[in-house]
Amino acid sequence: MKSMTGFGRGEATGPGGRCTAELSSVNRKQADIELRMPRDWQPLEPGLRQLLAGALSRGRLQASFTFESDLPASASLHVDHALAQAYAAALAQLSASLGSPLALSPESLLRAPGVFTLSDRAAPSPESLQPLAHAALAAALAAWDQARLREGAHLHADLTARLATLQQLLHHIALDAPLVAPLHRAALLRRLHDADLPLPLDDERLIKEIALFADRCDLSEEISRLQGHLAEFARLMDTPQPSGRPLDFLTQEMHRELNTMGAKANHAPIQHLVVAGKTEVERLREQVQNIE
């Protein structure tokens, strides 16, 4: 079992520098990937996104990449002499046409576009950095996966305890369920007696009323289905495949069965057990939202 929440960081060093990948994920019903990387790394995005997409079935995953070059910082100055001479010649012609001397100062040449240019060192191409980026991502994915497994282990322990509580509540409901019809029969006879309307125990109307009530308050089907849901929930918790969606569906079905029990059982102790069970199912549902 894996949580959707996790963090992982990976680094890879190679010719030219060091690449760092960081992954962080949170809960989300669908898979959503956000990728951040240097602007000139766009050619690498499809391959990186494909690797990320294969790592999760649902959840919001943020991935960021940075690159630090280990090449010595250097820059070269280039002077375009021909362009400077063209500026000087143009200025001389302008001076002659105006009949006024115009001086060509160093400041003018520094401001003239294209005369002085600085060129940085040649940066590695994105394609040459692909193995480095993939290696950093693989390390980050491994750390991220381990973090999700650790969080998943905590979720598994919590869900196991809540399932045990639900099993106990269901056990008590199953014990009380057969008592509902006899209790109704005794209450009905008592009301008839208090109203001075005694009926013989073999009266057809009395037998029919008790039989109808017993049929309406029979919880055997709901108990059986809820037991099946609990068993399936426990099985899915231990499967290696992502189980968040089917577990979420099962909590809805558990809640439905408990609702039906509460509506059918006109019996206060069972209704109290149902309320406690619905509270535990709601806690299960909240925790399931964290499972991939």
Buried (B, 14 or more C-beta within 10 A) or exposed (E): BBBBBBBBBBBBBBEBBBBBBBBBBBBBEEBBBEBEBBEEBEEBEEEBEEBBEEBBBBBBBBBBBBBEEEEEEEEEEEEBEEBBEBBBEEBEEEBEEEEEEEEBEEEBBEEBEEBBEEEEEEBBEBEEBBEBBBBBBEBBBEBBBEBBBEBBEEBBEBBEEBBEBBBBBBEBBBEBBEEBBEBBBEEBBEEBEEEEEEBEEEEEEBEEBBEEBBEBBBBEEBBEBBBEBBEBBBEBBEEEEBBBBBBBBBBEBBBBBBEBBBEBBBBEBBBEBBEBBBBBBEBBBEBBBBBB
